Amino acid sequence: MIPNIYTIPLIQLASGDRLSLQVYRFVGAKPGKKVYIQANLHGAEIAGNAVIYQLIEYFRILEVTQLFGEVWLVPVCNPLGVNQRSHRFASGRYCVYEGKDWNRIFWDYEKTQEDLQEFAKSQVNLDIDTIKKNYLNKIINHFITLTEDIHSPSSVPFTELFRYRLQSLSIDADYLIDLHTSTDRGLDYLYYFSHRESSAQHFLFDYGILLDDYDGDAFDEAFIKPWLALENAFQKLGREIIFDVEAWTLELGSGMQMMPQSVEKGVQGVKNYLLYKGVLALNTKAIAHEMTFRSKSQITKYYAPVGGMVQARVPLGSVVKAGEKLYKILMFNKNGELPSLINICAEKDGLVYDVATNHAVNEGEYVLAVM
């Protein structure tokens, strides 16, 4: 297959130069689902670009009859963030103009709709495909109104323009996959939403975190929360409906790195998921992988209780028991006393799945996380 390639202007710089998005769209011989996959929303999280490159190469050798529906691939989806540097380190987690996390800026229809229960009542006796079409039209019609502010004389801040560009590409997708890594050093795992465990197992990851506690306005959250809200509304009316709409964030190893094993896990996971969903038509069956699931509310992040230097930290991937030592802090007192070592122990059992890159911490800075 040969993709349709679109270059979409994103922002014009003071120099007159433009930063752009590039979209690779593969369309199958028969209609079907729309899959949207993007990478590098946070500037330092580059591994997903390698995943998308390998997926492009994979789709290019497929016959058009082996793809149902369409797949949209957007590498380097945040060129402004990707190009931010501080010494040798990539930053790019926050918009330098507004100080906002690039993945906490997205428009969430669930927060603005006022007639959800009334809509559910009007649709409760319809078939699920008709309900899905009607609700998607409501979301899109509301989304279109955002252009009024963009084209007004006062215009909008860049984060609002940026989010509009990405969400205009993805808002009508059936399946959304956002490729990330840890900001620091992390294991491979995914974030998922309620009632999607069986689908999650087809990404072939060992660990999954249920987003039962939202940070707010993240790309995957903003996409799926309206659908989750509608499912809950139908449940109150006595009808159980789970829409075939899914959003995923895949965390592929460590920031500022393209770790081959993490890239390969991402590629194989996406392929297997698309096979499971019937997007790929191949002479093989998708497989499910047994996973360990945790809720986001069960995660414990550890922050330095004092300033100093982190020593003897347990390795990434360690299984720890409550009361076991996680790390020490070497603290230099400025009150005439000798330096001291402070032991920090686990509050509960769990797996160390993410650790900070920097071993020098101010009081209150992040050190590691346990699921």
TIZA-471356 format. One record per residue (C-alpha): residue in one letter; chain; z, y, x. Coordinates in steps of 0.05 Angstrom, whole numbers, always signed. Each point is the difference from the previous one (the first is absolute). Layout:
BEGIN
  rest  kette       z       y       x
     a      A       Z       Y       X
...
END
This chain:
BEGIN
  rest  kette       z       y       x
     m      A      +0      +0      +0
     i      A     -13     +71     +21
     p      A     +53     +50     -22
     n      A     -11     +67     -31
     i      A     +30     +50     +48
     y      A     +26     +67     -25
     t      A     +26     +57     +42
     i      A     +47     +44     -40
     p      A     +21     +69     +27
     l      A     +75      +6      +1
     i      A     +22     +65     +34
     q      A     -33     +57     +36
     l      A     +36     +24     +62
     a      A      +6     +72     +23
     s      A     -53     -15     +52
     g      A     -49     -17     -55
     d      A      +0     -74     +16
     r      A     +13     -50     -56
     l      A     +42     -62      -2
     s      A     -28     -53     -46
     l      A     +13     -68     -31
     q      A     -49     -57      +6
     v      A      -4     -52     -55
     y      A     -33     -68      +6
     r      A     -17     -28     -68
     f      A     -22     -72      -9
     v      A     -28     -18     -69
     g      A     -10     -71     -23
     a      A     -56     -30     -41
     k      A     +44      -6     -61
     p      A     +49     +50     -30
     g      A     +74     -12      +9
     k      A     +63     +32     +28
     k      A      +4     +61     +44
     v      A     +40      -7     +64
     y      A     +21     +61     +40
     i      A     +26      -8     +71
     q      A     +20     +57     +46
     a      A     +33      +5     +68
     n      A     +37     +51     +44
     l      A     +32     +44     -53
     h      A     +55     +13     +52
     g      A     -31     +24     +65
     a      A     +34     -49     +47
     e      A     -14     -62     -43
     i      A     -68     -20     +27
     a      A      -2     -76      -6
     g      A     -31      +1     -70
     n      A     -63     +32     +29
     a      A     -13     -64     +40
     v      A     +11     -40     -64
     i      A     -51     +42     -37
     y      A     -50      -6     +57
     q      A      +5     -76      -2
     l      A      -6      +0     -76
     i      A     -63     +42      +5
     e      A     -29     -50     +50
     y      A     +20     -57     -46
     f      A     -32     +30     -62
     r      A     -64     +15     +38
     i      A     -14     -74     +10
     l      A     +15     -19     -72
     e      A     -55      -9     -51
     v      A      +2     +50     -57
     t      A     +12     -59     -47
     q      A     +66     -16     +36
     l      A     +32     +64     -24
     f      A     +20     +16     -71
     g      A     +14     +72     -15
     e      A      +7     +49     +58
     v      A     +43     +14     +61
     w      A     +13     +71     +26
     l      A     +24      +5     +72
     v      A     +27     +66     +28
     p      A     +22      -2     +73
     v      A     +36     +59     +33
     c      A     +14     +28     -70
     n      A     +42     +57     +30
     p      A     -39     +30     +58
     l      A     +46     +60      +5
     g      A     +61     -45     +10
     v      A     -36     -47     +47
     n      A     -17     +56     +48
     q      A     +71     +27      +6
     r      A     +31     -12     +68
     s      A     +65     +17     +35
     h      A      -4     -18     +74
     r      A     -23     -73      +0
     f      A     +26     -14     -70
     a      A     -39      +2     -64
     s      A     +38     +35     -55
     g      A     -37     +14     -64
     r      A     +53     -24     -49
     y      A      +9     +70     -29
     c      A     -48     +54     -19
     v      A     +10     +55     +52
     y      A     -15     +54     -51
     e      A     +49     -20     -53
     g      A     +49     -48     +34
     k      A     -14     -55     -52
     d      A      -6     -74     +13
     w      A     -74     -17      -9
     n      A     +20     -60     -42
     r      A     +46     +39     -47
     i      A     -49     +49     -30
     f      A     -40     -38     -52
     w      A     -11     +16     -73
     d      A     +37     -47     -46
     y      A     -24      -1     -72
     e      A     +63     -38     -21
     k      A     +41     +63     +14
     t      A     -43     +45     -43
     q      A     -19     -42     -61
     e      A     +39     +17     -63
     d      A     -28     -48     -52
     l      A      +8     -68     +34
     q      A     +38     -34     -56
     e      A     -47     +28     -53
     f      A     -60     -23     +40
     a      A     +30     -70      +7
     k      A     +12      -4     -76
     s      A     -72     +20     -13
     q      A     -25     -55     +46
     v      A     +50     -56     -11
     n      A     -48     -43     -42
     l      A     -61      +9     +44
     d      A     -25     -48     +53
     i      A     +23     +13     +71
     d      A     -69     +20     +27
     t      A      -7     +54     -53
     i      A     +70     +26     +13
     k      A     -14      +3     +74
     k      A     -65     +39     -11
     n      A     +32     +49     -48
     y      A     +60     +13     +46
     l      A     -44      +9     +61
     n      A     -40     +52     -38
     k      A     +64     +38     -15
     i      A     +20      -1     +73
     i      A     -69     +23     +24
     n      A      -5     +55     -52
     h      A     +67     +28     +21
     f      A     -18      -6     +73
     i      A     -65     +39     -10
     t      A     +40     +60     -23
     l      A     +28      +7     +71
     t      A     -67     +27     +22
     e      A     +13     +64     -38
     d      A     +54     +21     +50
     i      A     -42     -23     +59
     h      A     -58     +44     -20
     s      A     +42     +59     -22
     p      A      +0     +64     +42
     s      A     +71     -15     +24
     s      A     -19     -72     +17
     v      A     +53     -51     +22
     p      A     +37     -21     +64
     f      A     -36     -50     +44
     t      A     +44     -59     -20
     e      A     -23      +8     -72
     l      A     -72      +4     +21
     f      A      +8     -61     +45
     r      A     +34     -42     -53
     y      A     -54     +18     -51
     r      A     -54     -25     +48
     l      A     +34     -67     +11
     q      A     +21     -11     -72
     s      A     -68     +18     -27
     l      A     -27     -59     +41
     s      A     +53     -49     -22
     i      A     +25     +19     -69
     d      A     -46     -48     -37
     a      A     +12     -59     +46
     d      A     +29     -66     -24
     y      A     +31     -18     +67
     l      A     +24     +50     +51
     i      A     +19     -18     +71
     d      A     +31     +52     +47
     l      A      +2     -23     +73
     h      A     +60     +26     +40
     t      A     +43     -19     +59
     s      A     +72     +16     +17
     t      A     +10     +70     +27
     d      A     +38     -35     +56
     r      A      -1     -75     +13
     g      A      -3     -48     -58
     l      A     -16     -69     -26
     d      A     -59     -15     -45
     y      A     +19      +4     -74
     l      A     -23     +31     -65
     y      A     +27     +43     -56
     y      A     -13     -23     -71
     f      A     +18     +17     -72
     s      A     +32     -38     -57
     h      A     -33     -62     -29
     r      A     -49      -5     +58
     e      A     +35     -53     +43
     s      A     -53     -54     -11
     s      A     -55     +48     +23
     a      A     +42     +21     +60
     q      A      +2     -71     +26
     h      A     -75      +1     +10
     f      A      +4     +53     +55
     l      A     +30     -56     +43
     f      A     +58     +43     +25
     d      A     +69     -28     +13
     y      A     +38     +59     -30
     g      A      -7     +44     -62
     i      A     +42     +59     -23
     l      A      +3     +16     -75
     l      A      -4     +74     -13
     d      A     +56      +4     -50
     d      A     +24     +66     +29
     y      A     -53     +54      +9
     d      A      -3     +53     +53
     g      A     -46     +39     -46
     d      A     -73     +18      -1
     a      A     -24     -52     +50
     f      A     -73     -20      -5
     d      A     +12     -71     -27
     e      A     +56     +24     -46
     a      A     -41     +56     -31
     f      A     -56     -49     -13
     i      A     +39     -55     -35
     k      A     +60     +33     -31
     p      A     -37     +22     -64
     w      A     -21     -72     -11
     l      A     +70     -26     +12
     a      A     +26     +52     -50
     l      A     -50     -23     -52
     e      A     +20     -73     +11
     n      A     +72     +20     -13
     a      A     -20     +38     -62
     f      A     -35     -61     -29
     q      A     +61     -43     +18
     k      A     +43     +46     -44
     l      A     -49     -13     -56
     g      A      +7     -75      +9
     r      A     -66     -13     +35
     e      A      -2     -26     +71
     i      A     -60     +27     +39
     i      A     -12      -1     +75
     f      A     -63     +38     +17
     d      A     -45     -25     +55
     v      A     +12     +64     +39
     e      A     +34      -7     +67
     a      A     +20     +45     +58
     w      A     +22     -23     +69
     t      A     +23     +31     +65
     l      A     -10     -46     +59
     e      A     +43     +15     +61
     l      A     -36     -26     +61
     g      A     +46      +2     +60
     s      A     +17     +60     +43
     g      A     -22     +72      +0
     m      A     -50     +28     +51
     q      A     -24     -71     +13
     m      A     -54     -49     -23
     m      A     +38     -65      +9
     p      A     -52     -57      -3
     q      A     +45     -47     -39
     s      A     +16     +53     -52
     v      A     -72     +20      -8
     e      A     -21     -73      -9
     k      A     +55     -11     -51
     g      A     -24     +60     -39
     v      A     -73     -22      +1
     q      A     +15     -72     -21
     g      A     +49     +24     -53
     v      A     -49     +48     -33
     k      A     -56     -52      +1
     n      A     +45     -53     -32
     y      A     +25     +49     -52
     l      A     -71     +20     -20
     l      A     -18     -73      -5
     y      A     +60     -12     -45
     k      A     -20     +58     -44
     g      A     -71     -25      -8
     v      A     -30     +59     +38
     l      A     -27     -47     +52
     a      A     -41     -60     -23
     l      A      +4     -52     +56
     n      A      +0     -75      +6
     t      A     +74      -1     +14
     k      A     +65     +12     -37
     a      A     +52     +53     +12
     i      A     +67     -24     +24
     a      A     +70     +25     -16
     h      A     +51      +8     +55
     e      A     +75      -8     -11
     m      A     +34     +67     +10
     t      A     +69     +29      +7
     f      A      +8     +55     -52
     r      A     +51     +56      +3
     s      A     +10     +63     -42
     k      A      -4     +68     +32
     s      A     +69     +14     -28
     q      A     +26     -58     +43
     i      A     -24     +31     +65
     t      A     +52     +31     +46
     k      A     -23     +53     +49
     y      A     +46     +14     +59
     y      A      +9     +70     +27
     a      A     +37     +19     +62
     p      A     +73     +19     -16
     v      A      +3     +39     +66
     g      A     -50     +28     +49
     g      A     -17     -39     +63
     m      A     -44     -55     +28
     v      A     -14     -65     -36
     q      A     +15     -63     +41
     a      A      +2     -75     -11
     r      A     -38      +6     -66
     v      A     -18     -67     -33
     p      A     -74     -16      +5
     l      A     -49     +15     -57
     g      A      -2     -60     -46
     s      A     +72     -22     +13
     v      A     +39     -33     -56
     v      A     +70     +29      -1
     k      A     +65     -16     -36
     a      A     +49     +50     -28
     g      A     +47     +23     +56
     e      A     -48     -18     +57
     k      A     -17     +54     +50
     l      A     -66     +36     -12
     y      A      +2     +49     +58
     k      A     +44     +43     +44
     i      A      -2     +75     +11
     l      A     +17     +28     +68
     m      A     +34     +66     -17
     f      A     +13     +55     +52
     n      A     +58     +42     -24
     k      A      +2     +74     +17
     n      A     +75      +5      -7
     g      A     +24     -23     +68
     e      A      +1     -75     -16
     l      A     -37     -59     +31
     p      A     -64     -25     -32
     s      A     +10     -54     -53
     l      A     -39     -56     -33
     i      A      +3      -6     -75
     n      A     -18     -65     -35
     i      A     -38      +3     -65
     c      A      +4     -64     -43
     a      A     -40     -25     -59
     e      A     +29     +16     -68
     k      A     -32     -62     -31
     d      A     -46     -58     +16
     g      A     -74     +14      +9
     l      A     -63      +5     +42
     v      A     -13     +58     +48
     y      A     -70     +19     -21
     d      A      -8     +70     +29
     v      A     +28     +35     +61
     a      A      -6     +70     +29
     t      A     -44     +11     +61
     n      A     +46     +51     +31
     h      A     +67     -24     +29
     a      A     +29     +70      +6
     v      A     +30     +23     -66
     n      A     +35     +60     -29
     e      A     +54     -13     -50
     g      A     -32     -20     -66
     e      A     -66     -23     +30
     y      A     -33     -65     -22
     v      A     +12     -62     +44
     l      A     -23     -62     -39
     a      A      -6     -32     -69
     v      A     +23     -67     -28
     m      A     -29     -35     -61
END
